[in-house]
Amino acid sequence: MTFDEIVRKRRSIRAYKNTPVERDTLLSVLEAGRLAPSARNRQDWHFTVVLNHELRTRLAQACNGQTMVAQAPAAIVMWCGKEDTMSCKQSAATVDCSIALSFMILKAEELGLGTCWLGAFNAGAVSKVLDLPAGAVVVAVTPLGYPDEAPAVRPRKDGGSIYDFRE
C-alpha cells in the first residue's frame, strides 16, 4: 500500500473487534511515533499503551464516557513530561505529540488497525487514571484495534479552497 493509499483509506474507527493486537504490531506503531520529529529534537513525549480492560474502562470515563476506548483491545495516551512553548508561541507538547500520533495512526492503518484521535477528554482525570507524574501534559488519546466497522468517506474541502500559492 502506498502512502497516498494509506492516507485516503484511513478513517476514524469507533467500533473494534475483540481481537488482541500482537505485541510486535504494537511496537511497530510505537516505533513510527518514536521516529517522528520534535521541537529541538527534545523527544519529551510518552506513549502509554493501555492493555488492561479495567484501566481502559476507567480511561473511557475520563474520555467523556467514550466507550470505544474500553471496547478496543488497546488505547494509546500521548503525553509530554512538561509544557514548553516554542518561539512561535505554540505548545511544543501539543505539536510534538500531534506529529508523533499522526505517524502512529498512519502506521496503524498500514497494519490493518483502526484508530480514532480523541481530543474530548478530561486531562486531569486521564492523568489520575494512569498515575502520570505531576506536570504531565496529556495531549491526545486513541483507541487502537482491529476495526469492526467500515465508515464511508467523509466530505473533504476542495483543494482549491485551501491551497494558497504565493509566487
N, C-alpha and C positions, 0 to 999 in steps of 0.2 A: 504494500500500500504506500503510495507517495504521500508526501507531506500535505499537498493540496487535498488529496482524498481524505486524509485524517481530519483536516480542518472542516471540510464540507460534511463529513459523516457525523462528527461529534454532536451530541445532544445532551441536554440536562436530563438525567435519569432520576426518577422519583420512586421507582419500584425495582426491587432486587430479588434475584433468586437466592434461595437458602443454600448456596454453594460456597464453601470457604475459598478464599483466594490463596493460592500457593505462596509460600514464603519467598521463593525465587522471583515470582511475579511481583510481589510487593516490593522487593528490593530493587527490581528494575524501575518501578515507578519512582521510588525514593531517589534512586541514582540520577534520574532525569532532573529532579529538583536540585540535588546537590551540585550538579554541573551548571546550573543557571548563574548568570551574572548577578552581582550585588553591588550596592554603593560602596566605593572604595575597597571592593573585594572583602568586605568585613565578614560576610557569611554568618551573620548573627541570627540565623534562622534555626528553628527546630521543627521537626516534622514528627509529631506524636501520633503514632498509629494505635488506634483503639480497637482491639480484637475482642475483648471481654464483653459479652452481651449485657450484663448488668450495668457496666460502665457506659456502654453505648446508649442504654435506656436512660440513664441519668443525663448523659450528654444531650440526648434528643430533647429532654425537658429544658435544658439550658439553651437549646437552639429553638426557642419559642414553640416547643411541642412538635417539631417536625419529625414525625415517626419514621421517616425513611432513614434517619441516622441510626436508629436502633435496628431497623429491618436489614440494612446492608450488613454483610459479614465483617466489614471494616469501616473505620472512619479515620480521616486524617485531619488533625488540627494543626494549623500553621501559626507559629508564634515566634516572636523575637524576644531576646533577653531584656532589651530596654528600648525605649523610644529614642530616636535620634532624628534630627532634622537635617536634610541635605541643604546645600547652599541655595537651591532653588525654592526652599521653604516647604518642600514636600516631605512627608514622613518616609524615612528610609525603611522602617519596618513594613509599612504598607506596600511600598513599591517593591522591595526585595522579595517579600513573601508572595506578592502577586505574580511576579515574574516566575518564581520557582513553582508556584502552584499551576500556572499556565503550562509550563513544561510538563508537569506531572499529569495533568488531565489529558494532554495530547498523547503522552506515552501510554496512559491507561486506555485511551481509545484504540491506539495501535494494538494493544494486547487483548482487545475484546472486552474491556471493563467499562463500566459506566461510572459517572461522577455527577455531582451537582454542586456547583460553587455556592456556598451559603454565606450570606452576609447578614442574615437575620438570626442573631443570637445575642445572648447576654454575656459579654466578655468576662465580667466578674464571675458569673456562675460557671462558665466554661473553665476558667482558671481554678475555681474551687473544686469542681468535679475531678479535674486532673491533678490537683495539688501542685500547680505550677509555682515557680518561685515568685516572690514579691517583685513587682515591676515588670513582669512578663506582659507583652503586648500581643493579645490574640487577634489575628488578622482575618482568618478565614477557616471554615470547616467544610469538608466534603465527605459524604458517604462514598464508599468505594466497593464495588462488587460487580457481579455479572448481571446485566440488565434483564428485567422481566417485563419490559415494555419496549416499544419502538416508536417514540414520538415522531410526529410529522415535522417537516422542515418549518421553522418559524419564519415569518417575513423578515427580510433584511432591507435596509435602505438601499436605494440605487447608488452605485459608486459615484456617479456624477454629483450627487447631493452632499457627499462628504469628502471627496478628493479635492484638493486645492493646490494647484501648482503656481509657484511664483518664479517667473523667469526674468 
